[in-house]
Amino acid sequence: MNQTVITGNLTADIETREIKTRDGEQHLSKFTLGCNEGERVVFMPVEAWNMPHLAEHLFKGSKALISGSLKQDSWETDTGEKRSRIVLNAYKVEFLDPAPEQSRPARPAVGRGKNGARSRHRAA
């Protein structure tokens, strides 16, 4: 079984593109997650297919929890050198930063003080 769960922060904004395949057009989101591992940081490239909403919620510095499977990409450079890297193919992405508050007017909150009397204060 090939299953990986990792948490970290995006090192840059998400790159997105539409790719034509035999099955039609697919959406690809690519980003790198920086994960603290004790004294060092591990940088994990992530690919998320058909999750176009990610770019609306994640950006450089966002904290996320990614579940997926590892795959090895292999290629040959123009000079004939063989290269490879491990990529996390995401199937679930959880946003760990709090949702941004939408701008809304502050309304006075009504509560009860220690002696049971109603008190008013402005919500932060």
C-alpha positions in Angstrom: 0.0 0.0 0.0 1.4 3.4 -1.0 -0.1 6.0 1.3 1.5 9.1 2.7 0.2 11.9 5.0 2.4 15.0 5.4 1.9 18.5 6.8 3.8 21.6 6.0 3.8 25.1 4.5 3.6 26.0 0.8 7.0 27.4 -0.3 5.4 29.4 -3.2 2.0 30.1 -4.8 0.3 27.2 -6.6 1.0 26.7 -10.3 -2.1 25.6 -12.2 -2.8 24.5 -15.8 -5.3 22.7 -17.9 -3.9 19.5 -19.6 -5.6 17.7 -22.5 -5.7 13.9 -22.0 -7.6 11.0 -23.7 -10.3 11.4 -21.0 -10.7 15.1 -21.8 -9.3 18.2 -20.1 -7.8 17.7 -16.6 -6.8 20.4 -14.1 -3.3 20.1 -12.5 -2.2 22.1 -9.4 1.5 21.9 -8.5 3.2 23.2 -5.4 6.0 22.4 -3.0 5.4 21.7 0.7 8.2 22.6 3.2 8.0 20.1 6.1 10.0 20.4 9.3 11.8 17.2 10.3 13.6 18.0 13.5 16.5 20.4 12.7 16.0 20.1 8.9 13.4 20.9 6.3 12.2 18.4 3.7 10.8 19.9 0.5 8.1 17.7 -1.1 6.7 18.4 -4.6 3.0 17.9 -4.7 0.6 17.3 -7.7 -3.1 17.6 -7.2 -5.3 16.6 -10.1 -8.8 18.1 -10.7 -8.8 20.3 -7.5 -9.0 23.8 -9.1 -10.3 25.3 -5.8 -6.8 24.9 -4.2 -5.4 28.1 -5.7 -8.3 30.1 -4.2 -7.4 28.9 -0.6 -3.7 28.1 -0.6 -0.8 30.4 -1.3 2.8 30.9 -0.2 3.1 30.2 3.5 -0.3 28.4 3.9 -0.3 25.4 6.1 -1.8 22.2 4.7 -2.2 18.5 5.4 -1.8 16.4 2.3 -2.8 12.7 1.9 -1.7 10.9 -1.2 0.6 8.4 -2.8 4.3 8.7 -3.7 5.4 8.3 -7.3 8.8 8.5 -8.9 9.2 10.7 -12.0 12.2 9.8 -14.2 13.5 11.8 -17.2 16.7 12.3 -19.2 18.2 15.8 -19.6 19.3 17.3 -23.0 22.8 16.1 -22.2 21.8 12.5 -21.6 21.9 12.6 -17.8 19.2 10.5 -16.1 17.3 12.3 -13.4 14.5 11.3 -11.0 12.5 12.7 -8.1 9.7 11.6 -5.8 6.4 13.5 -6.1 3.4 13.3 -3.8 0.2 12.7 -5.9 -2.4 14.3 -3.6 -5.9 12.8 -3.3 -6.9 14.9 -0.2 -5.9 18.4 0.8 -6.9 19.9 4.1 -6.4 23.6 4.8 -4.9 24.1 8.3 -4.9 27.9 8.4 -8.0 29.5 9.9 -10.4 30.8 7.2 -9.9 34.5 6.5 -12.6 36.6 8.1 -14.7 38.5 5.6 -14.9 42.2 6.1 -18.0 42.8 8.2 -19.0 45.7 10.4 -18.4 45.2 14.1 -21.6 44.8 16.1 -21.8 45.3 19.8 -22.0 42.0 21.7 -24.3 41.6 24.6 -23.3 39.4 27.5 -23.7 39.1 31.3 -21.2 40.4 33.7 -20.1 38.7 37.0 -23.1 40.0 38.9 -25.5 39.0 36.2 -26.0 42.5 34.8 -26.0 42.9 31.0 -22.9 44.5 29.6 -22.1 45.7 26.1 -18.8 45.6 24.4 -17.5 45.8 20.9 -16.6 42.6 19.2 -13.1 42.4 18.0 
